[in-house]
Amino acid sequence: MALLEEERPTLPPRHFGAKGKHGFELIPTLRGLCVEALSKHFRERPTFKGIPEPFQQQMMEILPSDLPLNITGALINKESYWRRCALERWQINELTEHGSSWKQLYFEKNLKEYLEEFDPAVTSAADFEELLDTSKAFVYQLVLDQLPSHMELEMLFARLPKLISLQLTYSLRNVGMDYDRSQFGMRITDAASLAKEVKATTSLTSLSLPRNLLDDDKVRILATGLKDNGTITALDLSHNKIADRGTRALAKILSPATCVLSHLNLADNQVHAEGGKFLGRAMQVNVSLRSLDLRLNRLGERGGCLLFEGMKKNSSLRTLNLSSNSLEIESARSFASLVKQNKTLTELDLSCNFFVEDGCKVLLEGLRESGVLVKLDLRENKVDEEDKRAIKEILRENLKKAKHDEYALL
């Protein structure tokens, strides 16, 4: 006898897979299962051959982020994948400092960490060479805050042909109670190794060596490589121990007509009056330098005067920083004489010097003869309010004139 409708047993519905829009679980598609399987076994079968583009994108979203770089570097260019890998590994990621590319960021930060912890007693040379070969197509700049291995730099330059910017500090982080003075600073052998590579490189355009305890002897060794270099346009030697002999070696680099250096940073060193004299002589003939930073040195009155005197014939320098150099009224007079002839210097920092009211009035008179200076920093000097207003007005007029001239050239 047939069961009545209300007496028929009801079985719970069976649903499988991901939930649909109504909350029911759906049976996964064959394509979805294939994407999952291909992603899961990508390490064993690393290829996208024959896979349509939409499914490649789905694979990027679920591929493991710890796949070997010698596989992913050559096969994966999707920024979404490299963004996920970077965010899973590091909390802070400054994309603009790495060419606005997540892939470049990942390879540069990965190599940075490897080099900063590199120990030749633990890591084989073959592994090191393999990583460099894997990274060479994607590494354009390196910032190394420590290099405890003091490794020879030949392999680094030879296997990174696209390296255009290098910042290197020989230091050691988180030493705690194990501090050892010998672990800090560049050695003579390091300077010789770097000089050799700088001489031969055809790609490097920026070299930064801050906080390396560089003294005159090491800078003179570096200069032997720099004088034959034709690519480096920015050189940062700030926060070191460079004095007058080292400055003389650098001044010789600036003198030849073949010099391409446009930015030189010697801030926080030990440059005295003689160093100012050497730089002044170099500026008489240099045609490439656009920016010179000498803040936190010890030029004094004589050094400031000699530098300004040498700059009278210069036609390239745009920005000069002489903050905290013990400059006084004689330097102000030399500056006033300079601006009557020099028509290219547009920015000057004279903050934290010893200019008093008389010196500032001399500066003001010089400014009236300039016509091109648009920025002058006189903070922490004794400038009275009337002179301060007059200086601001002159700079404002010069800026208006500069903008008008620039517009007229368009």
N, C-alpha and C positions, 0 to 999 in steps of 0.2 A: 504494500500500500504506500502510495506516495506520501512523503512528509509534507505537512502543512508548511507554508512559507515561514511562519514564525518559529517552527521547530527545527529548521535547517541550521546545522552548526556553522558558525562564522569563523573563518581562519584569518589571522592577522596578515595584512598585505606584506609582501616581500619586496624590498627596494634595495638597491645596491649603489655603491660609489658615492660621488660628491652630491651635495644637496642642490636641488634645483630652486627656482624662484618661489615655489609653493612649499618649500620645506622638505619635500620628499628627496630621499637619496636616489641618485640616478646611476644607472649602469655606466661605467667609464667607457669611453669610445676606444676603438682599437688604435686610433691615431694617438690618443692621449697615453695609452699604455706603451706605445712605441717610443714616444718622447721621453717618458720616464725611464724606460729600459736603456735607451741610448745615452741619456744623461748619467745614469747610474754606472754604466760600463764605459764611460768616455775615456777613462784612464787606460783601459785595455784596447779600445778601438777609437783612437783620437782622430776623427774625421767628420766633416760636414758634407762630404761628397754625396750627391743624390738626395739631400734633404731640402725640401722647399724652404724659402726664406721665412715664412710665418712660423714654421716649426723650429727653425734655428733660433728665432727670438724666444720661443717658449723654453727651449733648452738652456739658453743663457740665464734665464731666471731661476733655474734649479740646479745648474751645474755646481759641483762642490767648489768651494773657494780655495781649497788647498791642493789643487792639481799642480803638477810640476810645471814650472815656468818655461822649460824648454818645449813643452807641448802647447800651452795656452798662448805664449808670446807669439808664436808663428801663426796660430790658427784663429785667435779671437781678437777682433778689433772693436767689438761692440763696447761703447763706453759704459753701458749699464752694468755689464759684467764686472768691469774693473772698478767701477764705483762701489759695487757691493763688496768686492774683495777688500778694498781699502777701508771702508767703513767698519767691516768686521774685524780688521786688524789694528787700526789706529783710531784714537778718539779725535785727534786734531789733524785736519787735512787742508792745507792752504793750496787750493787748486791753482790760483793765479800765479803762484811761485813755481809752478811746474808746467808752464805752457798751456794752462787751462785744459789739460788732458789728464783724465783719470788713469789711463794706461801709463803715460809718462810718469805721473806721480807715483804709481805703484812700483815701477821698476827703479826709479831713482831712490825712493825711500827704502826699498828692500836692499839695494846695493849699499846705501849709506849704513844701514844697520850691520850688514855683513862686514864691511870694512872697519867700522868702529870697534867691532869685537874680534877682528881677525887675529888668529894666533897661528903662526906657521908651524908650531910644534904640534898642533892638534889637527889643523885642516891641511889636506894634501894640496899640492900645487895643481894637480889635475882638476880637483873640484873647483878651485879658484878660477882656473882658466875657463872651465865650462860655464861658470856663472857669468864671467865677463863676456864670453861669446854669446850667451843667451841674451844679455842685457844691452849689447853694443848698439843695437838699432833703435833703442828707446831712451837712452840716457844722454841728456844734453847738458845737465849741470849737476854738480855734487857739492854738498855742504857737509864737511866732515868736522865735527866738534872735538873729535879725539882720534888719534891714530897710534895706539900704544905699540903696535908692531914695528913702527918706523921702517916700513917695508920699502923696497926699491920701487920707484914710481914708473920705471920703464914699462912694465907689463900693463899698468893702468892706462898710460897714454897710448900704448901700441894697440890695445884691444878696445879702446873707446874712441873711435875715429870721429864721432859726432860731439864730443865733449867741448862745449864752448865756454863754460864757466866753472871755476873751481875755487871753493873756499876751504882752506885747510888750517886747522889749529892743532898743534901737537900738545895734547893735554890728556888728562885722565879724570873721569867723573866719578863721584861717589867713592872717594878713597877712604874717607873716615879717618881712623887712627893709623892707617897704613900709608900716610902721606910720605912721599919720597920726592925731594926736589929734582932729582935727575929724570923723573917721569914727565916733566913739564918743559916745553920749549923745543925749538928746532935745533938739531945738532948740525955740526959742520958737514957730516956725511949726508944729512937730509938736504941741506942747501946745495951741495954739489949735485946730488941726484936730481933735484928740481931744476937747477940751472941747465943741466944737460937736456932735459925734456922740453923746457921752455924754448931753448934754442932751436929744437927740431920741430916743434908742433906747428901745424898749419891750420888748426881749427880753434884753438883757445883764444878767446877775445877778452875774458875777464879773469883776473887772478887776485884773490884776496887772502892775505896771510896775517890776520889780526891775532894779537895775544900769543906770540910765539917767542918772546924774549929775543927777538932779532937784534943783534948788535952790529957794529960796523963791519967786522970781519965777515959775518955771514951775508950781509947785504952786498958786500963787494963781490962775494962768490956768485950770488944771484945775478948781479949786474953783468957778469960775463956772459950769461945766457940771454938776459933781457936785451942787451945791446944788438944782438943779431936777430931778434924776434921781429917779425913784421905783421903780427896779427893782434897782439894784446893792446887794447885801447883803454882799459880800466885797470889800475893797479892800486890795491889797498894794502898798505903796510902800517896801519894804525895800531896804537896801543903796544908799541915795542920799545926798544932801547937804542934806536938809531940816533947817532950823534953826527958831528960835522964830517968825519971821514966817509961815513956811509952816505950822507947827503951829497957829498962831492961825487961819489960813484954814480948816484942816481942822476945828478945834474949832467953828467957826461952822456947819459942815455938821451936826455932831452935835447942835446945840442945838435946832432946831425939832422940834415934836411930829410932824411929817411924816417925819422921818428914818427910813429903813428899814435902814441899815447895821448889820450884826450882827457883822462881823469886820473889824478894822482892824489892819494890820501895819505898824509904823513902825520895825522893827528895823534896827540899824546905820545910824543917821542922826546928826544933830548937834543933838538936842533937849536944851536946857539947862533951867534952873530956870523961866524964863518960860514955856517950852513946857509944863512940868508944871502951871503955874498955869492956863494956858488950857484944858488938858485937864480939870483938876479942876473948873473952872467948868462946862464942858460936861457933865461926868458928873453934876452936880447935877440937871440937867433931862432928860438923855437917858434914853429908855426902850427903846431897841432894841438897843444894843451888848451882845453876849454875850462877846466876846473882844477883848482889847487887848494887843498885843505891842510893848513898848518896850525890849527887850533891846539891849545894846550902844549905849546913848545916854549922855548926860552930865547927867542930872537933878540929881545931887548931893543933899545933905541937904535943902536948901530945896525943890527940885523934888519930891522924894519926899514931903515933908511936905504940900506944897500939893496934890499929887495925892490922897493918902490923905484929906486933909481934905474935898476935894470929893466923894469917893466915899461919904461918910457917908450922904448922902441918896439914893444910887443904889440901884435895886432890880432892875437888869437884868444887870449884868456878872457873869459866872461865872468867867472865866479871865483872869488878869493876869500878864504876864511883865515883871519889872523886873530881870532878870539883868544884871550888869555895868553898874551905874549909879552907883557910888561912894556907896551908901547906908550910913549909920552909925546910931548909937544914937538920934538924934532921929527918924529915919524909923521906927525900931522902936517908939518911943513913939507916934508918929502911927498906926502900924498897930494897936497895942494898943487905942488909942482907937477906931479904925475898926470893929474886929470886934465891939465892944460894941453897935454900932448896925446895921451892915450884916449882913444875914442871907441874902445871895444868893451872895457870893463863895465858890467851892468849891475853886479851884485857884490857887496863887500861887507864882511862881518868883522867889526872892531870891538865887539862887546867884551866886557870884563878886562879892560886894560886900565891904564892910569891917566886917561885924558881928564883934565879939569877944565874950568870955564875957558881959559885962554886957548887951550888946545882945541876945544870944540869950536871956538870962533874961527880958528884957522881952518878947520875942516869945513866949516860953513862957507868960508870965502872960496875954498877950492871947489866946493860943489857948484857954486854959481858959475864956474868956468867949465864945468863938465858937460852937461847937456845929455849924457847917456846913462848915468848911474840912476837906477830905478829902485834899488834896495840897499839900505845902509842900516846896519844894526849897531846901535851905540848903547845898548843896555849895560847897566852896572858901570857907567862912566858918569862923571859929574857934568851933566848938561843942563843948563838953566831952561826954564819953560819957554822963554822967548826964542832962544836958538832952536829948541826942539820943534816949535811950530814952524819956524822958517825952513828947517831941514825937511820936514814933512811936506811942506808946500812945494819946494823945489823938486823933490822926488815925485810928487804927484804930477807936476807939469812934465817932467821927463817921461813918465809912464804914458801920459796922454800923447806926447809927441812920438814915442816909440810905436804905440798902437796905430797912430795915424800913418806913420811911415810904412808900417807893415801892411796896412790896408791899401795904401797907394801902390804897393808892389804887386798886389793880386791882379 
